[in-house]
């Protein structure tokens, strides 16, 4: 029997990447909540796992050579789990290149830019018009890139569902709170709904959804899907 993976988690777009992947890969896991609002990410024991004091992180008791391994950074976790299971990376070298490209695109682009958009629109103590416009416009540009890509392919990396889709979906699903529009992005709208129709994605997204302060996510009705 495969040992349960420890998931250090809080219900945010970065946390969802890993909870969705664990559900999609049908891996057993135990959730440990890292309340980022209370500063749990700075606890000494957590820093041993995630030295950058950011969740998510995992500990896999059944790591390389059967030895326990900890992994931090959501993109690195997705790559690790895909290698471990042989799932959601495509079947060819070209598939894997595309998955890695779009995963890095999310890690370096959508995540940081949408995150800053959320911060300056919702949480910044000062109303800084320049910052709001700067990050809102860059998020719009990135979603335009994604919409054009999805006009050519069913999923982000090609004709197959992958960890690249899992990494992007959580951030893109919050488009409304980022003051974005889907009216001129029909391919992105199609993809968001197509992924939301996946039961495993819904389960991953619903994990401890009751702990989120906002209840306005356009594509999400988390109350329908009880947390583990």
Secondary structure, DSSP 8 states (H G I E B T S, - for coil): ----EEEEE-SSHHHHHHHHHHHHTT--EEEEE--TTTTGGG-HHHHHH-TTS-S-EEEESS-GGG--EEEESHHHHHHHHHHHHT-SS-SSHHHHHHHHHHHHHIIIIIHHHHHHHHIIIII-SS--HHHHHHHHHHHHHHHHHHHHHHTT-SSSSSSS--HHHHHHHHHHTTTTTTT--STT-HHHHHHHHHHHT-HHHHHHHHTTGGG-S----TT--GGGS---
